[in-house]
Structures are given as C-alpha cells and as structure tokens.
Amino acid sequence: DEAWYVRVDLLVTGVLATLGILGVLLWGFRSLATSILALIPLGFTLVWSVSFATVCFGGLNLLTASVVPILLGLCVDAAVHLIARFEEGRREGLSVEAAVEDAVLKVGPGMLTGALTTSGAFFALVSTDFRAFREMGLITAFGLVVGLVLTLTLIPALLLRFPVLRGKERAPRSGSAPERVVAARWIILPVAAVLLGLSLYVARPITWSYDYAE
C-alpha cells in the first residue's frame, strides 16, 4: 500500500510542481514559449536523475521520491536567470547570438556558484548513517549539477535554433516594491531581528519523532 501511494503521490506532486512553476513563469515572462523553454531542461534533469537513482540504488524509496519537486524547484532558478539576462541583452540592442553569449558570460558564474553550493549541501548527507538520507543527498546533488549543465547548453542552443522560443520583446515589469524596501530599510532590520529572536525562542525545545509513519 505504501509503495502504491508513493508512486501516485510522486506523479501528483510532480504535476502540481510543474503547473505551479509554469504559472509563475507565465506571470514573470508573459510568454508561453519562453516559459516552456525554461521548463525543457527540467524534464531532462528529472529523467537523468531518476536513471541515476535506478542504476546506483535500484530505484526510489519513500524518502527519495521527494527529489522530484525538490529538483524542479531548485533547477528552474538557473533557467530563469539565463533567460532574463538574454531578454535584457535583446532590449539593449544586442543580436540574438550576442545576447546568448552575454547571458552565459554574465550570469553563468553566479549560476555555477549557486548550483555547486546547493549541490554540496545535499552531498553532505552522504555522511549520515541513514541510507535513505544518503541516497536523497546523492540524487539531489547529482540532479543539481546535471540541471546546471543542461541549462547552460540546451537553452542557448534552443534560443539560437528556434526563434519561436525567444518570445516577443517586451518591457520588464515595473513596480514600487524595490523603492519601498529601500525607504523602509530602518524598519525592516529591527523587525527582522525581533522575528529571529522569537523564532529562536520558540524553536528551543526541539522534539523528535522516530515514527516514520507520522
């Protein structure tokens, strides 16, 4: 019964995560083609990661099944930064080829740093004695690196090969949120400190449950 529920939940969470990501991408990029472009590397990343789990561990378990929405949520960031910089380059008057090169060179180092630090954090789980945690750490660390490589190769190639995926040139979203943050910086800092203190106070009596069914 648990195995059946895990398989069903894996499909449901994967679909819900994908739809949620697509919705946010549509709101941010205002282009279905561009949103689909950002999702393409995620599909390959999931296939490669599940294949890695199958080859190394024989498949997924109750815990490692959660890597699907985790990888979807973490790996899409790189695509968003790359495409956003590409669109900025186009608005600045760069050709498609120059905008692609500019995007990879400008945001590539930051994407690499972010992916490797996050991957390293998950890789640290290999030091645990709990097998399921070790497997989840390895699968997620592998998926993050694969997702980065696929984003830095697939998206530039698709942008150059298929004009329909570039979307239409449009002005960036504007708003007053950044200005409000700057104006309220002296309020934000003490509020953040108070909330941190309250959180630490509430979190002091950490309790553990060893019943995996819970």
C-alpha positions in Angstrom: 0.0 0.0 0.0 2.8 2.5 0.9 4.6 1.7 -2.3 1.4 2.4 -4.3 0.8 5.6 -2.5 4.3 6.8 -3.1 4.0 6.1 -6.9 0.8 8.0 -7.1 2.0 10.9 -4.9 5.2 11.1 -7.0 3.1 11.7 -10.1 0.7 14.1 -8.4 3.4 16.2 -6.8 5.4 16.3 -10.0 2.5 17.5 -12.0 1.4 20.1 -9.4 5.0 21.4 -9.1 5.3 21.7 -12.8 2.0 23.5 -13.1 2.9 25.8 -10.3 6.3 26.7 -11.8 4.7 27.2 -15.2 2.1 29.6 -13.7 4.9 31.7 -12.1 6.9 31.7 -15.3 3.9 32.8 -17.3 3.4 35.7 -14.9 7.0 36.7 -15.0 7.9 36.2 -18.7 4.4 36.9 -20.1 5.2 34.4 -22.8 4.1 30.8 -23.1 7.0 30.0 -25.5 9.6 31.4 -23.1 8.0 29.6 -20.1 8.2 26.3 -22.0 11.8 27.0 -22.9 12.6 27.3 -19.2 10.9 24.0 -18.4 12.7 21.9 -21.1 16.0 21.4 -19.1 13.9 20.3 -16.1 12.4 17.3 -18.0 15.9 16.1 -19.0 17.2 16.7 -15.4 14.4 14.5 -13.9 15.0 11.7 -16.4 18.7 11.7 -15.8 18.3 11.9 -12.0 15.8 9.0 -11.8 18.0 7.0 -14.1 21.0 7.7 -11.8 18.9 6.5 -8.8 17.9 3.4 -10.7 21.5 2.5 -11.7 23.0 3.3 -8.3 20.3 2.3 -5.9 17.8 0.2 -7.8 15.1 2.9 -7.8 13.5 5.4 -5.4 12.3 4.8 -1.9 9.8 6.5 0.5 12.2 9.5 1.1 14.0 9.9 -2.2 10.7 10.1 -4.1 10.6 13.7 -2.8 13.5 14.7 -5.0 11.2 15.3 -8.0 9.6 18.5 -6.7 12.8 19.5 -5.0 14.8 19.3 -8.3 12.0 21.1 -10.1 12.0 24.0 -7.7 15.8 24.3 -7.4 16.9 23.8 -11.0 14.4 26.2 -12.6 16.2 29.2 -11.0 19.2 28.8 -13.4 16.9 28.9 -16.4 15.1 32.0 -15.1 18.3 33.9 -14.6 19.7 32.9 -18.0 16.6 33.8 -20.0 16.0 37.0 -18.1 19.6 38.2 -18.9 19.1 37.1 -22.6 15.9 39.3 -22.7 17.8 42.2 -21.2 20.5 41.9 -23.8 17.9 41.9 -26.6 16.3 45.1 -25.1 19.8 46.7 -25.1 20.1 46.1 -28.8 22.2 43.0 -28.9 21.8 40.5 -31.7 20.4 37.1 -30.7 23.9 35.5 -30.9 25.5 38.3 -28.9 22.6 38.2 -26.3 23.0 34.5 -25.8 26.8 34.8 -25.3 26.3 37.8 -23.0 23.8 35.9 -20.9 26.0 32.9 -20.5 29.1 35.0 -19.6 27.2 37.4 -17.3 25.1 35.0 -15.2 27.0 31.8 -15.8 29.5 32.3 -13.0 26.7 33.1 -10.5 24.6 30.1 -11.7 27.7 27.8 -11.3 28.4 29.1 -7.8 24.7 28.7 -6.7 24.3 25.2 -8.1 27.6 23.9 -6.7 27.0 25.3 -3.2 23.5 23.9 -3.1 24.7 20.6 -4.5 27.5 20.5 -1.9 25.0 21.0 0.9 22.9 18.0 -0.3 26.1 16.0 -0.9 26.9 16.4 2.8 24.0 14.0 3.5 26.3 11.1 2.4 27.9 11.4 5.8 24.7 10.2 7.6 24.1 6.7 8.7 20.6 6.7 7.5 20.6 5.1 4.0 17.6 6.9 2.7 19.2 10.3 3.5 22.4 9.3 1.8 20.6 8.3 -1.3 18.5 11.5 -1.3 21.6 13.6 -0.9 23.4 12.0 -3.8 20.5 12.0 -6.1 19.7 15.7 -5.5 23.4 16.7 -5.7 23.7 14.9 -9.0 20.5 16.4 -10.3 21.5 20.0 -9.5 24.8 19.6 -11.4 23.1 18.0 -14.3 20.4 20.7 -14.3 23.0 23.4 -14.5 24.9 21.7 -17.4 21.7 21.2 -19.3 20.5 24.8 -18.7 23.8 26.2 -19.9 23.8 24.1 -23.0 20.2 23.3 -24.0 18.7 26.8 -23.5 21.4 28.7 -25.5 21.1 26.1 -28.3 17.3 26.3 -28.4 17.4 30.1 -28.4 19.7 30.1 -31.4 17.9 27.3 -33.3 14.2 28.0 -32.7 13.2 31.7 -32.9 9.7 30.8 -31.7 11.1 30.1 -28.2 12.5 33.5 -27.8 9.1 35.1 -27.2 8.4 38.7 -28.0 10.5 41.7 -26.9 8.7 43.4 -24.1 9.5 45.9 -21.4 10.4 44.5 -17.9 7.8 44.5 -15.2 8.0 47.7 -13.2 6.8 48.3 -9.6 7.5 50.2 -6.5 8.5 47.3 -4.3 12.3 47.9 -4.5 11.8 51.6 -3.7 9.6 50.7 -0.7 12.2 48.3 0.6 14.9 50.9 0.4 12.7 53.5 2.1 11.8 51.1 4.9 15.2 49.7 5.5 15.5 51.1 9.0 12.2 49.4 9.9 12.9 46.1 8.2 16.2 45.5 10.1 14.8 45.7 13.6 11.7 43.8 12.7 13.8 41.0 11.2 15.9 40.9 14.4 12.8 40.6 16.6 11.3 37.9 14.4 14.6 36.0 14.5 14.7 36.2 18.3 11.2 35.0 18.6 11.8 32.1 16.3 14.9 31.0 18.2 12.9 31.2 21.4 10.1 29.0 20.0 12.5 26.5 18.5 14.4 25.9 21.7 12.6 22.7 22.8 13.1 20.7 19.6 11.4 17.3 19.8 11.9 14.3 17.6 9.5 11.7 16.4 11.0 8.3 15.3 7.7 7.0 13.9 8.3 7.2 10.1 4.6 6.7 9.5 3.9 10.1 11.1 
